[in-house]
Amino acid sequence: MKARKTARYDGLAEWYDERFVRDAEPHQPGLLDLLGPGSGPCLDIGCGTGRNFDTIRAGGRTPVGLDYSIDQLGRARTRTDGPLLHGDAAVLPFADASFDTAVSMWISTDVDDFGAVLREAARVLRPGGVLVAYGVHPCFNGPHVVYEDDGRRTVHPTYRQSGWHTDMPWWGEDGIRRRIGMSHLTLADYLNAVVASGLVIERFEEPGGYDIPHALAFRARKA
């Protein structure tokens, strides 16, 4: 797969960190439970500015960060002394069976082919290794969804329009989606990508924080 020449998040690292990371809760809802205890290196695929490094360490592991944005990695360096690599999540720069654990956090909407990312994650995991993926809920969070002021969500018929969306009239002027766009997978496309990776699903979760699920997460194991 041919990598993009420029990273979508380059030029946004400082804004992103201040908006989503700096004052955020130390652990995203349910992530520690999904990871469970462990040891050794944990590959953080699309690590961004390193928001989840503390959670990885809290489970007993050492984060190894990878991101396609040099700017994001610069911020991530402030949160770890460990390895940080510039690379494409769909073409991971690691040998087969390199890790016992990997995480993929909030990147299904930021990559061109989430299925390729899952297949690469499966490739670099050792037999028995665990992948935790956590991100946008395909049904209730996407370019087809409007967040209403009273907590309701309006879902438009564009739900079935998979692929990259560059603009929607309900996106806020200062939001991340207005700045970089958003890739959308239907729930069926998402689940089929998981099945095609060859990983064995152990658990699905709709993490808390919203009455209507905002995120969908799963834990899977390499047979």
Backbone as numpy.savetxt, mean C-alpha at the origin, in Angstrom:
# Nx Ny Nz CAx CAy CAz Cx Cy Cz
8.19 -5.70 -17.22 7.35 -4.51 -17.22 8.23 -3.27 -17.22
7.90 -2.30 -18.07 8.70 -1.08 -18.18 8.35 -0.12 -17.06
9.36 0.33 -16.33 9.13 1.22 -15.20 8.85 2.64 -15.69
8.07 3.38 -14.90 7.87 4.80 -15.17 9.19 5.54 -15.02
9.37 6.57 -15.86 10.60 7.35 -15.80 10.61 8.29 -14.61
9.44 8.78 -14.21 9.35 9.67 -13.07 8.40 9.09 -12.04
8.67 9.39 -10.79 7.83 8.89 -9.70 6.68 9.87 -9.45
5.49 9.34 -9.28 4.33 10.20 -9.08 4.43 11.04 -7.82
5.14 10.54 -6.80 5.20 11.24 -5.53 6.42 12.14 -5.40
7.28 12.19 -6.40 8.40 13.13 -6.33 7.86 14.55 -6.31
8.47 15.38 -5.47 8.02 16.75 -5.33 6.93 16.95 -4.30
6.43 15.84 -3.73 5.34 15.92 -2.77 5.72 15.41 -1.38
6.95 15.00 -1.19 7.33 14.30 0.05 7.08 15.14 1.30
7.50 16.40 1.29 7.32 17.23 2.48 5.84 17.46 2.77
5.08 17.79 1.73 3.63 17.99 1.89 2.96 16.71 2.37
3.31 15.58 1.75 2.70 14.30 2.12 3.01 13.95 3.57
4.24 14.14 3.99 4.65 13.78 5.34 3.89 14.62 6.37
3.76 15.90 6.10 3.06 16.77 7.04 1.56 16.48 7.06
1.01 16.11 5.92 -0.44 15.89 5.81 -0.87 14.54 6.37
-0.09 13.49 6.15 -0.54 12.13 6.45 0.27 11.38 7.50
1.47 11.84 7.81 2.37 11.02 8.62 2.75 11.67 9.94
3.14 12.90 9.92 3.84 13.50 11.06 3.04 13.41 12.36
1.75 13.71 12.35 0.94 13.68 13.57 -0.03 12.51 13.59
0.20 11.53 12.75 -0.70 10.38 12.68 -0.47 9.43 13.85
-1.45 8.57 14.10 -1.28 7.53 15.12 -0.08 6.66 14.77
0.65 6.16 15.78 1.87 5.40 15.48 1.63 4.11 14.70
0.46 3.49 14.90 0.17 2.24 14.21 -1.19 2.33 13.53
-1.24 1.96 12.26 -2.51 2.00 11.56 -3.43 0.89 12.10
-4.75 1.13 12.13 -5.67 0.19 12.80 -5.53 -1.25 12.30
-5.28 -2.15 13.25 -5.24 -3.57 12.94 -3.96 -4.09 12.33
-3.03 -3.20 11.99 -1.83 -3.64 11.28 -0.95 -4.55 12.14
-0.77 -4.20 13.41 0.06 -5.03 14.28 -0.51 -6.45 14.41
-1.82 -6.55 14.53 -2.44 -7.87 14.64 -2.26 -8.67 13.37
-2.38 -8.03 12.21 -2.20 -8.74 10.95 -0.77 -9.23 10.78
0.18 -8.41 11.16 1.59 -8.81 11.04 1.93 -9.93 12.02
1.46 -9.79 13.25 1.84 -10.76 14.27 3.31 -10.63 14.61
3.77 -11.35 15.62 5.18 -11.29 16.01 6.07 -11.99 14.99
7.30 -11.56 14.91 8.26 -12.19 14.00 9.64 -11.61 14.21
10.54 -11.97 13.33 11.91 -11.47 13.43 12.50 -11.39 12.03
13.66 -10.76 11.95 14.35 -10.66 10.67 13.87 -9.50 9.82
14.43 -9.34 8.63 14.05 -8.24 7.75 12.61 -8.37 7.26
11.94 -7.24 7.16 10.59 -7.17 6.59 10.62 -6.15 5.46
10.30 -6.58 4.27 10.31 -5.69 3.11 9.05 -4.83 3.11
9.22 -3.52 3.15 8.12 -2.57 3.07 8.05 -2.06 1.64
7.13 -2.63 0.86 7.01 -2.34 -0.57 6.21 -1.05 -0.75
6.85 -0.03 -1.30 6.22 1.27 -1.40 6.19 1.95 -0.04
7.34 2.02 0.59 7.43 2.46 1.98 7.13 3.94 2.16
7.16 4.72 1.08 6.93 6.15 1.20 7.91 6.80 2.14
7.40 7.60 3.06 8.28 8.31 3.99 8.54 7.54 5.27
8.19 6.25 5.29 8.52 5.39 6.42 7.50 5.38 7.53
6.25 5.67 7.19 5.21 5.75 8.21 5.07 4.45 9.02
5.30 3.32 8.39 5.03 2.04 9.04 6.26 1.35 9.62
7.38 2.02 9.61 8.60 1.40 10.14 8.47 1.07 11.62
7.84 1.96 12.40 7.70 1.70 13.84 6.83 0.47 14.09
5.80 0.28 13.29 4.94 -0.89 13.44 5.70 -2.16 13.11
6.50 -2.13 12.06 7.32 -3.29 11.71 8.27 -3.63 12.84
8.90 -2.61 13.41 9.82 -2.86 14.52 9.08 -3.35 15.76
7.87 -2.82 16.00 7.11 -3.24 17.17 6.76 -4.72 17.13
6.65 -5.29 15.92 6.39 -6.72 15.78 7.64 -7.58 15.88
8.81 -6.95 16.05 10.05 -7.69 16.21 10.91 -7.77 14.97
10.51 -7.09 13.90 11.23 -7.19 12.64 12.02 -5.92 12.34
12.86 -5.99 11.31 13.66 -4.85 10.89 13.18 -4.40 9.51
12.76 -3.13 9.36 12.24 -2.70 8.07 13.33 -2.56 7.00
12.99 -3.01 5.80 13.77 -2.77 4.60 12.85 -2.03 3.65
13.10 -0.74 3.44 12.19 0.08 2.67 12.52 0.13 1.19
11.47 0.10 0.37 11.63 0.26 -1.07 10.55 1.20 -1.58
10.96 2.17 -2.40 9.99 3.08 -3.00 10.55 3.57 -4.33
9.62 4.00 -5.21 10.03 4.51 -6.52 10.31 6.01 -6.50
9.98 6.67 -5.37 10.21 8.10 -5.24 11.46 8.37 -4.40
12.44 8.98 -5.02 13.65 9.38 -4.31 13.31 10.38 -3.20
12.38 11.29 -3.48 11.99 12.28 -2.48 11.40 11.61 -1.24
10.52 10.64 -1.45 9.92 9.94 -0.32 10.99 9.20 0.49
11.91 8.58 -0.20 12.98 7.85 0.49 13.84 8.78 1.33
14.03 10.01 0.86 14.79 10.98 1.65 14.14 11.23 3.00
12.82 11.30 3.01 12.10 11.46 4.27 12.15 10.18 5.10
12.05 9.04 4.43 12.09 7.76 5.14 13.41 7.59 5.88
14.49 8.16 5.35 15.80 8.03 6.00 15.79 8.62 7.39
14.92 9.57 7.68 14.85 10.16 9.01 14.22 9.21 10.01
13.65 8.08 9.53 12.94 7.15 10.40 13.60 5.78 10.50
14.75 5.62 9.88 15.45 4.34 9.97 16.91 4.51 9.62
17.74 3.65 10.23 19.14 3.54 9.83 19.35 2.32 8.94
18.27 1.61 8.66 18.35 0.37 7.89 18.34 0.60 6.39
18.27 -0.49 5.63 18.35 -0.40 4.18 17.14 0.31 3.57
17.41 1.20 2.63 16.38 1.84 1.82 16.80 1.73 0.37
15.90 1.27 -0.48 16.24 1.05 -1.89 15.27 1.79 -2.79
15.82 2.34 -3.86 15.01 2.93 -4.92 14.69 1.82 -5.92
13.39 1.54 -6.12 13.03 0.46 -7.04 11.55 0.44 -7.34
11.22 -0.35 -8.34 9.85 -0.51 -8.82 9.20 -1.68 -8.10
8.03 -1.44 -7.50 7.34 -2.50 -6.76 6.94 -3.66 -7.65
6.80 -3.42 -8.94 6.41 -4.48 -9.87 7.60 -5.23 -10.45
8.81 -4.77 -10.14 10.05 -5.45 -10.57 11.04 -5.34 -9.42
10.82 -6.10 -8.37 11.61 -5.95 -7.16 13.07 -6.36 -7.38
14.01 -5.57 -6.85 15.43 -5.84 -7.06 16.01 -6.82 -6.04
15.32 -7.95 -5.87 15.75 -8.96 -4.90 15.64 -10.34 -5.54
16.49 -11.24 -5.05 16.45 -12.62 -5.52 15.20 -13.31 -4.99
14.84 -14.42 -5.63 13.75 -15.24 -5.13 14.02 -15.64 -3.68
12.93 -15.74 -2.92 12.99 -16.27 -1.54 13.98 -15.49 -0.67
13.86 -14.15 -0.68 14.78 -13.32 0.08 14.25 -12.90 1.45
12.93 -12.96 1.66 12.34 -12.41 2.88 11.33 -13.39 3.50
11.21 -13.29 4.81 10.16 -14.03 5.52 8.88 -13.23 5.65
8.98 -11.91 5.55 7.82 -11.05 5.70 7.92 -9.86 4.75
6.76 -9.46 4.22 6.67 -8.25 3.40 5.34 -7.57 3.69
5.33 -6.25 3.55 4.09 -5.49 3.67 3.94 -4.60 2.45
2.69 -4.37 2.09 2.34 -3.48 0.99 1.23 -2.58 1.51
1.55 -1.31 1.74 0.64 -0.41 2.43 0.17 0.72 1.51
-1.13 0.74 1.22 -1.76 1.84 0.52 -1.18 2.09 -0.88
-0.76 1.03 -1.57 -0.18 1.28 -2.90 -1.01 0.74 -4.05
-2.10 0.03 -3.77 -2.87 -0.55 -4.87 -3.42 0.54 -5.79
-3.65 1.74 -5.26 -4.18 2.83 -6.06 -3.09 3.70 -6.69
-1.83 3.40 -6.39 -0.73 4.23 -6.88 0.15 3.55 -7.91
-0.14 2.30 -8.22 0.68 1.55 -9.18 -0.18 1.19 -10.39
0.48 0.94 -11.51 -0.24 0.63 -12.74 -0.77 -0.79 -12.76
-0.11 -1.71 -12.03 -0.50 -3.12 -12.06 -0.30 -3.73 -10.68
-1.34 -3.67 -9.86 -1.24 -4.20 -8.50 -1.02 -5.70 -8.52
-1.58 -6.40 -9.49 -1.35 -7.84 -9.60 0.12 -8.17 -9.76
0.83 -7.36 -10.55 2.27 -7.58 -10.72 3.02 -7.37 -9.41
2.59 -6.41 -8.62 3.21 -6.17 -7.32 3.03 -7.38 -6.41
1.82 -7.93 -6.39 1.57 -9.11 -5.56 2.37 -10.31 -6.02
2.50 -10.49 -7.32 3.29 -11.62 -7.83 4.77 -11.46 -7.48
5.27 -10.24 -7.54 6.65 -9.99 -7.15 6.86 -10.21 -5.65
5.88 -9.77 -4.86 5.97 -10.01 -3.42 6.03 -11.50 -3.13
5.20 -12.28 -3.82 5.21 -13.73 -3.64 6.55 -14.32 -4.05
7.13 -13.80 -5.11 8.41 -14.33 -5.60 9.51 -14.15 -4.58
9.57 -12.99 -3.92 10.69 -12.72 -3.02 10.47 -13.27 -1.61
9.28 -13.82 -1.35 9.04 -14.45 -0.06 9.57 -15.88 -0.05
10.08 -16.29 1.10 10.47 -17.69 1.28 9.23 -18.54 1.52
9.31 -19.83 1.28 8.18 -20.71 1.62 7.78 -20.52 3.09
6.50 -20.32 3.31 6.01 -20.03 4.65 6.02 -18.55 4.98
6.59 -17.73 4.11 6.65 -16.30 4.35 5.29 -15.64 4.26
5.18 -14.46 4.90 3.90 -13.77 5.06 3.92 -12.43 4.33
2.83 -12.14 3.62 2.59 -10.81 3.06 1.36 -10.23 3.74
1.49 -8.99 4.21 0.33 -8.22 4.66 0.14 -7.06 3.70
-1.03 -7.01 3.09 -1.39 -5.91 2.18 -2.55 -5.13 2.80
-2.48 -3.82 2.72 -3.40 -2.95 3.45 -3.58 -1.71 2.58
-4.82 -1.38 2.27 -5.01 -0.21 1.43 -6.46 0.11 1.18
-6.68 0.86 0.12 -8.00 1.39 -0.24 -9.01 0.26 -0.43
-10.19 0.42 0.15 -11.27 -0.54 -0.05 -11.87 -0.30 -1.43
-11.85 -1.31 -2.31 -12.32 -1.09 -3.69 -13.78 -0.65 -3.80
-14.60 -1.02 -2.83 -16.03 -0.71 -2.91 -16.37 0.68 -2.38
-15.71 1.09 -1.29 -16.14 2.27 -0.56 -15.13 3.40 -0.56
-14.08 3.27 -1.32 -13.03 4.29 -1.33 -12.37 4.24 -2.70
-12.60 5.24 -3.50 -12.03 5.22 -4.85 -12.53 6.39 -5.66
-12.18 6.45 -6.94 -12.59 7.58 -7.77 -14.10 7.65 -7.99
-14.80 6.56 -7.69 -16.26 6.51 -7.85 -17.01 6.93 -6.60
-16.30 7.25 -5.51 -16.92 7.49 -4.21 -16.82 8.96 -3.82
-17.94 9.51 -3.32 -17.97 10.86 -2.76 -18.18 10.75 -1.25
-17.31 11.35 -0.48 -17.46 11.41 0.98 -18.37 12.59 1.33
-19.52 12.29 1.88 -20.48 13.33 2.24 -20.18 13.88 3.63
-20.63 15.10 3.89 -20.34 15.76 5.16 -20.96 15.05 6.35
-22.06 14.33 6.14 -22.74 13.67 7.26 -22.26 12.24 7.50
-21.17 11.84 6.84 -20.60 10.51 7.04 -21.05 9.48 6.03
-22.08 9.81 5.23 -22.50 8.89 4.17 -21.50 8.91 3.03
-21.60 7.92 2.17 -20.81 7.90 0.94 -21.73 7.63 -0.24
-21.53 8.39 -1.28 -22.27 8.21 -2.52 -21.39 7.46 -3.50
-21.89 6.34 -4.00 -21.12 5.52 -4.94 -21.71 5.70 -6.33
-20.88 6.12 -7.26 -21.31 6.39 -8.62 -21.18 5.13 -9.50
-21.94 5.06 -10.60 -21.86 3.90 -11.49 -20.49 3.69 -12.12
-19.60 4.65 -11.99 -18.24 4.51 -12.53 -17.40 3.49 -11.76
-18.00 2.87 -10.73 -17.30 1.82 -9.98 -16.66 0.79 -10.90
-17.32 0.42 -11.99 -16.81 -0.63 -12.87 -15.75 -0.13 -13.86
-15.41 1.13 -13.81 -14.40 1.68 -14.71 -13.02 1.52 -14.08
-12.43 0.36 -14.26 -11.11 0.09 -13.71 -10.05 0.89 -14.45
-8.91 1.04 -13.81 -7.79 1.71 -14.45 -7.49 3.05 -13.82
-6.70 3.85 -14.52 -6.21 5.10 -13.97 -7.21 6.23 -14.19
-7.48 6.97 -13.11 -8.37 8.12 -13.16 -7.56 9.36 -12.79
-7.58 10.37 -13.65 -6.76 11.55 -13.43 -7.51 12.70 -12.77
-8.85 12.65 -12.79 -9.60 13.74 -12.21 -11.05 13.31 -11.96
-11.60 13.76 -10.85 -13.02 13.59 -10.57 -13.53 14.89 -9.97
-14.75 15.31 -10.31 -15.22 16.63 -9.87 -15.33 16.77 -8.36
-15.43 15.66 -7.63 -15.57 15.73 -6.17 -14.25 15.64 -5.43
-13.13 15.54 -6.16 -11.84 15.53 -5.48 -11.49 16.93 -5.01
-11.04 17.05 -3.77 -10.67 18.35 -3.23 -9.44 18.93 -3.91
-9.36 20.24 -3.91 -8.26 20.92 -4.60 -6.91 20.63 -3.97
-6.90 20.36 -2.65 -5.63 20.17 -1.96 -5.42 18.71 -1.54
-6.12 17.78 -2.20 -6.00 16.38 -1.85 -4.94 15.67 -2.67
-4.57 14.48 -2.21 -3.54 13.71 -2.91 -4.02 13.26 -4.28
-5.32 12.95 -4.41 -5.81 12.44 -5.69 -5.83 13.51 -6.76
-6.13 14.74 -6.39 -6.07 15.83 -7.36 -4.64 16.04 -7.85
-3.69 15.69 -7.00 -2.29 15.90 -7.37 -1.71 14.79 -8.23
-2.10 13.53 -7.97 -1.46 12.44 -8.71 -2.44 11.50 -9.42
-3.74 11.64 -9.15 -4.68 10.68 -9.74 -4.80 9.43 -8.90
-5.45 8.40 -9.48 -5.75 7.21 -8.68 -6.07 6.04 -9.60
-5.46 4.91 -9.34 -5.79 3.68 -10.06 -6.89 2.95 -9.31
-7.88 2.46 -10.04 -9.02 1.79 -9.41 -9.13 0.35 -9.87
-9.32 -0.55 -8.91 -9.65 -1.94 -9.17 -11.03 -2.22 -8.57
-11.88 -2.91 -9.30 -13.10 -3.39 -8.67 -12.74 -4.44 -7.62
-13.69 -4.76 -6.76 -13.43 -5.78 -5.75 -13.07 -7.10 -6.41
-13.78 -7.46 -7.48 -13.47 -8.72 -8.17 -12.07 -8.70 -8.75
-11.67 -7.58 -9.37 -10.32 -7.47 -9.92 -9.27 -7.60 -8.82
-9.54 -6.96 -7.69 -8.61 -7.00 -6.57 -8.44 -8.43 -6.06
-9.55 -9.11 -5.81 -9.49 -10.47 -5.28 -8.86 -11.43 -6.28
-9.16 -11.25 -7.57 -8.55 -12.10 -8.58 -7.04 -11.88 -8.67
-6.59 -10.65 -8.44 -5.15 -10.39 -8.42 -4.49 -11.12 -7.26
-5.17 -11.18 -6.12 -4.64 -11.92 -4.97 -4.56 -13.41 -5.30
-5.62 -13.94 -5.88 -5.64 -15.37 -6.23 -4.53 -15.69 -7.22
-4.34 -14.82 -8.22 -3.34 -15.07 -9.26 -1.91 -15.01 -8.73
-1.71 -14.38 -7.57 -0.36 -14.29 -7.01 0.14 -15.64 -6.51
-0.79 -16.57 -6.27 -0.41 -17.88 -5.75 -0.29 -17.92 -4.24
-0.46 -16.80 -3.58 -0.40 -16.77 -2.13 -1.68 -17.36 -1.53
-1.54 -17.93 -0.35 -2.67 -18.54 0.34 -3.21 -17.55 1.38
-4.45 -17.12 1.18 -5.05 -16.14 2.08 -5.33 -16.77 3.44
-4.91 -16.07 4.50 -5.20 -16.51 5.85 -6.29 -15.67 6.52
-6.41 -14.41 6.08 -7.34 -13.53 6.79 -7.57 -12.25 6.00
-8.83 -11.84 5.92 -9.20 -10.52 5.39 -9.71 -9.67 6.54
-9.47 -8.37 6.47 -9.97 -7.43 7.48 -10.46 -6.16 6.78
-11.47 -5.52 7.39 -11.86 -4.16 7.03 -11.54 -3.30 8.26
-10.32 -2.78 8.33 -9.87 -2.10 9.56 -10.81 -0.99 10.00
-10.86 -0.78 11.32 -11.76 0.19 11.91 -11.35 1.62 11.63
-12.14 2.54 12.22 -11.88 3.95 12.06 -12.99 4.67 11.33
-13.78 3.95 10.55 -14.90 4.51 9.82 -16.09 3.56 9.94
-17.31 4.12 10.04 -18.51 3.27 10.05 -18.64 2.51 8.74
-18.35 3.19 7.64 -18.27 2.54 6.33 -16.80 2.25 6.07
-16.44 1.01 5.77 -15.01 0.66 5.65 -14.27 1.55 4.66
-13.14 2.02 5.11 -12.26 2.88 4.32 -11.13 2.06 3.68
-10.76 0.97 4.37 -9.61 0.17 3.95 -9.98 -1.31 3.88
-9.25 -2.04 3.08 -9.33 -3.48 3.01 -7.92 -4.03 3.18
-7.76 -5.04 4.02 -6.44 -5.59 4.31 -6.51 -7.10 4.33
-5.37 -7.73 4.07 -5.32 -9.18 4.17 -3.93 -9.64 4.58
-3.90 -10.83 5.14 -2.66 -11.54 5.45 -2.64 -12.81 4.62
-1.54 -13.05 3.93 -1.41 -14.23 3.08 -0.06 -14.87 3.30
0.03 -16.15 2.96 1.26 -16.89 3.18 1.68 -17.61 1.89
2.99 -17.68 1.70 3.50 -18.43 0.55 3.59 -19.90 0.92
2.98 -20.73 0.11 2.95 -22.18 0.40 4.34 -22.76 0.31
